[in-house]
Amino acid sequence: MTIIIVLLCIILLIVLISAFKVNTFISFLIVSILAGIWLGIPINKVSSSVEKGMGDVLGSLAVILTVGAMMGKLVAQSGAAQKIASSMMQLCGEKYIQWGVVATGFLIGIPLFYGIGFVLMVPLIFSIVYKYKLPVIYIGLPMLAALSVTHGFLPPHPSPSALAIQFNANMGLTLLYGLIVAIPAIVIGGPIFSRALKGIPSKPLTAFVSADLPEAELPGAFNSFFTALLPVLLLIGATVFTLSPDQDPALVHFFAFVGSPTIVMLIALVVATFSLGVFQGKKLVDIMNIYIEAIKDVAMILLIIGGSGALKQVLVDSGVNGQIATLLKDMDMQPLFLGWLIAAIIRFCVGSATVAGLTTAGIILPLMVSAHVDPNLMVLAVGAGSLMFSHVNDAGFWMFKEYFNLSMIDTFKSWAAMESIVGVVGLAGVLLLNQFI
């Protein structure tokens, strides 16, 4: 009966979000409270479980997401992202321009949230299409595949960062493994798959093409690349150092401190404030206004993540997690595949990769612990599953359709198919890595 109640709660969450269009955060709160009551938690302790779950998740993640949003906004508005894109185009030339946009999308997708990266990169895609007379889907889909994969696989993006914290994974190792898995997923789902889509008709709307900043107003190429990639460099550098044998304990503790996600993002933001702001002639008060606007971009994401933490805590406090783990063990299914499958099913029903990943975390965590699964690989398996089956209940589906002016059928053939391809390739990469780690 306990398992049935949990399944009903998950179904109720899906119905509230997808069928009745109830705000995701409110849906999480309603379902969390009902789940606590139905699962036998004393009624006077249900609210405490909800509050604890929200606090535990947001206490670790709020700084990463808010500071990351601030930095992403500054990278976009300073012209650094535009400089990165133009530099990649000059480097690759027309013959390899498709690979250039993939690399650009990958580099820009690491520090930027998906929505910001999408809106920022679409004008670049359209300008390349008009200049070189190339099929728009052939050029645009690979770049967006790169943005989508970084969003689903790589910290410091919301879902993989939250999953890493909930699974007690190492953020730096998750990023390193994520890079290994992400590259083939992007190549297969982007440049290779898009070759079959050259015949899809598309007339991108010129209304969405924004004017570029003048070259004289852009920051330098090194400044743009270095600042945008600084969080990645710090995370990888600190992780590699702390894993090296025979190190001075004091230095190990120092790099462990510097390599913690909160400190990494704060250092990167301070550097960006000067390198892309003050040193480019911007007033500090204007930079702070950019940061205020950035907070609005992630406010709902933070609430959704907090709501998912509430549901997870209710499951933990009710003791149902252990029962679910026992039931799933009896299914004799590889835990990494099971995590991927659960996330994929929830993504299909709800439409949000973040919600799919975070909801899966509370279900798969007990099995992951009892089966001694590498938590870094579980982050990636769930992240890959959360990218599957994008369709009409996914905002990204409609952004792609409207910006590229496609029919519904062609959007399914291109965007929806690409999302599922990167999800499947991501799972294959995780399972392969699991054989060697």
N, C-alpha and C positions, 0 to 999 in steps of 0.2 A: 504493500500500500504506500509505503514511503516513496518508493521509486516512481510510482504512478503520480503522486502529488508533485514531485519534482518535474516530471515530464509535462504535467498540466500547467505548471507555473511557466515553464519555458514556452509552451504553446501560447499561453495567455500573453506573455511578453511579446512574442512575434505578432500575434493578432492585434494587440494594442498599437504597436508601432506601424505595421504595414497595412492593416485593414482599416483601423479607425484613425490612423495618423496622429495618435497621441504623442506628445513630446517624449523623446526617448528617456530623458532623465526622470520625468514624472512617471513614465511606465515602469522604470526600474524601481522607483520608490514604492509604487503600488504593489508590484509583484513581490518585492522583498518583504514587505509587511505581511501580505497574505501568506507568503511561503512560511514565514516565521510562525504565524498563528496555526496554519494547517499542519506544520511539522512538529508541533507540540512544545515550542519554546514558550515559557511562561509569558503571559501577555504583558506583564510589567517589565520584561527584559527585551522585548522585540525591538523597541526603539533604540536601546543601547547597542544591540547587535548592528543595526543599520548605521548608527553613528560611528561605531568603531570601524566598521568596514570601509566607510567613506574616508575616515581619518587616516587609516593605515595606508590606503592607496595614494591619496592626495598628498599626505605628508612627505612621501618619497618622490612624488612625480610633479608636483605643482611648479617647483622651481625650474625643472628641466623644460617643461612645456611652455611656460610663460616666457622664460629667457630665450628659448629657441625661437618662439614666434617673434620676439622683438628683433633678434638678429636677422631672421629671414626677411622681415619687413624692410629693414635697413639695407640688406643686400639688394633687394628689388628696387627700392626707391633711389638708392645712390647711383644706380647705373652699373653696379658691379656685375650683376647677372647678365646685362646686355653686353658688357665688355668681354665676359667669359665666352658668350655665344659667338660674338664676332671674331674673337681670336681663334676659336675652334674652326670656324668657317674658312678663315685665311689659311690655317694650317692644313686642312684636308683637301681643299680645292673642290671643283665641281664633280670630278670623277668619284670621289669618296665622300660626297657631301652627306649621304645618308648615314654613314658611320660617324661623321662629324656631329650630326644632330643627336645621335644616340649618346655619344660621349658627353655632349653638352647637357642633355637631359639628365644623365647620370650624375654629373658633377653638381649641377644646380639642384637636383632632386635630393641630394644628401642634406644640405642645410635648410632647404625650404619645405614648408608644408605643401601637400599636393595641390590644394586649391590655388595657392599663390603661384606655385610653379606652373600650373596649367595656364592661368590667365596671362602670366608673364611670357610664356614660351609660344603661345598660339600666334601672336603677331610675328614672331621670328619665323615660324613655320610658313605662314602665309607670304611673307616677304621673299623667302627662298623659292617658294612655289612660283610666284609671279616673275621673279628674276630669271630663273632657269627653265621655266615652262615644264615643270615636273608634276606628276600626279600627286595630289595633295595627301591622299591616304598613305601613299608610298613613302612620303617624307614625314608626315605628321605622326603616324601610329608608332614608329620606333621610338621617337622621343617620348611620347606619352607612356609607352611601355616601360621606359627607364624610370620615369617619374612614379609610375604605379608600383614598380618593384621596390624602389627605395622606400616608398611609403609603407609597404607591407612587410619588408624584411629588415630594414636597417635602422638601428637607433641613430639619432635621437628622435625619430618620428614617434608619434603618440602610442600606437598599438604595440610595436616591438619593444619600446621602452617600458611600457606598463607590463607587458608579458614578462620581460626580463626581471622586473622587480618582483612580480607575483611568483615566478618560478625560482627566485633566488639565483638567477643566472649571472654570469660575469658580463657586464655590458660591453667591455672591450672584446672579449672572445666571441660574443654574439655578433658583434660587428665584423670581426675577421671571418668567421664562418659564413656570415651573411653575404659578404663580398664574393666569396667563392661560389655560393649558390646563385647569387643574383646575376652574375655576368652571363652564364649560359641561358638563364631564363630570359634575360633581356634580348640576347642575340637571336634565340629561336622565336620568341614571341614578337620581336620587333622586325629587324631587317629581313630575316628569312621568311617569316610568315607574310610580311607585307608585300613580297614579290608577287603573291597570288592575288593581290587586291588592286593592281594598277588599273583595272578596267572599271572600278567603282566610280560612277560619276559624282562629282562634288564641286560645288561653286561656293567656296568659303565667303562668308559675308564680310564685305569691306568695312562695315560698321564696327567690327571687332578689332580692326587693325589700328593700333595706337601709334602716334608719332614717336620715333626714337629720340633719345636725348642726343644733342650734338656731340661729336667726337671729343671736342675740347672740354666738355663737361663731365666726361667719364673718368673714373679712376684708372690708374695704370693696370696693365694686365697682371703683373706679379702681385700687386696689392689685392686685386679682385680675387685671383685664384687662392692666394695664401689665406686671406681673411675668410672666404667662404668655406674652405676646407680645414680651417684650424681646429674645429671640434673633432674631426676625424683624425687628424694628425696627433692631437693630444691623447685621444683615447687609445689609438693604436700604439703610440710611443710608450705611454705609461704601462700598458698591458705587457708589451714585449719586455720592458725593463724589469718589471716585477716577476716575470716568469724566468728570467735569467738566473742561473745558479751562482752561488758564492758571492752574493751582493752584500754590501754594507747594510745592516738592518735599518740604520737611520735613513739611508737613501731609499730603501724599499718602502719604509713608512711614508717618506716624503712623496714619492711618486705614486703610492697608493692614494694619498690625499689629493695630489694634483690630478690624478686620473679618475677620480670619482666624478660621475656625470654632472652633479651639481656644480662642482668647482670648474670642470671643463667648460661648461656652458657659460658660467660667469666670466671666466678668463676671456673666452672668445668674444663675449658681448662687450667687455671693456676695450679689448683690442679693436673691435669693429667700430665702436663709438668714436674712436680717434682716427683709425685708418680710413674709414669710409664716411666719417662725419666731420669731426672738428678739423682734421687736416685737409678736407676737401672744401672748406669754407662754410660749412653749415654751423649755425648757432646751436649751442647746447640745448636751448629751450625747444628748438624745432625738432631736434633729435628725440627729445623726451616725448614730444607730441606724437612722433612716429611710433614710439614704444607704447604709448597709451592706446593708439589705434590697433596695435598688434594684439593687445590683450583681448580686445573684442572678438578677434578672429578665433581665439582658442577658448573662450569662456564656456561655450556649450560643450566642447570636447572635454574640458575638465569636469564638468558636471556629469556627463555621460560616464566617464571613467569612475567618478565617485559613486555613481549609482550601481555600476557593475561590481564595485568593491563591496557595496552593501549587500547585494544578492549573494556574493561569494561568502561573506561572513555569516549570513543566515544559514547557508548550507553547512558551513563548518560547525557553528554552534549547535545546530540540530543533530549533528552526528551522521547526517545522511551522506557526507562525502565518502566515508569508509564503505558504506553499503553500495554506493555507485561504483567505487573502485572494485569491490568484490564482484559485482555483476559484470563489469566490463572485462575483468580478468577471465571470467568464465567464457567469454566470447572468443578467446584465443586469437586475439587480433593484435598485431604489432602496435605498441602504444603511440609511436610517432605517426603511423598511418591513421590510427583512431583519432588522435588530436586533429589531424588534417581534415578527416571526414566530418567530424562534429562541426568544426569551424566552417567548412564548405556548405553544410546543410543550413546552418544558421544564417550564413551570408546570403544564400539563395532566398530565404524566407524574409529576412530583415532588410537587406540591401546595404548595410553598413559594414565595411571591413573592420572598423574599430570595435563596433558592438559584437560582431561575430567572434573576434579574437578574444575579447575580454570576457564574454560569456562562457566561452570554451574553457578559459583558464580555471574557473572555479570547479568545472566538472572533471577536467583531466588531471588536475594537480595531485590528488591522492594516488592515482594510478602511476603517475610519473615518479612520485617519491618511492612508492612500494616496489616498482619495477627497476629502480635505479637508472632511469633514463637520463641522458645528458640534458640538463635544463636548457643549455644554449641551443641544442638542436630542436628541442620541443618548441622554443620560441619561434624558430624558423618554420617548423612544420605547421604550427597553428597559423602563423602569418601567411604561409602559402595557401592554406585552406581558405583563409579569410578573403583572398583575392578571387576566388572562384565564382562563376555564375552571376556576373553582373548583368542586370536586366532593368526593367522599367521601374523598379523600386529603389534604384541606385542613382544618386544625384550625378555621379560621374558619367553615367550612361547618357543622361540628357544634356550635360555640358558638351560632350563630344558630338552628339547629334546636332545640336543647335549651332555650335560654333562652326562645324564643318558642313552644315546644311545638308544632312543626309536623310534618306528615308529610314523608316523603322527597320525594314529588312536589311538594308545595307549597314545600319548601325549594329545589328546583331551579327552580321557576317564579319565585321571588322572589330569593333570595340569589345563586344561580349565574347567573341571567340578568342581574342588576344588575352583577355583577363583570365580565361580558363586555361589557356596554353601556359602562361607564366605560372599559374598555380600548380599545374601538373608537373611541369619541369622543375619547379621549386621543390616539390615533394620528392621527385626522383633524386635531386641533388642531395637533399637531407638524408635520405635512406642510403645513398652511396657514401656520404661522409660518415655515417654511423658505422660503416664497416671498417673504417680506418682509425676512428677515434676511440 
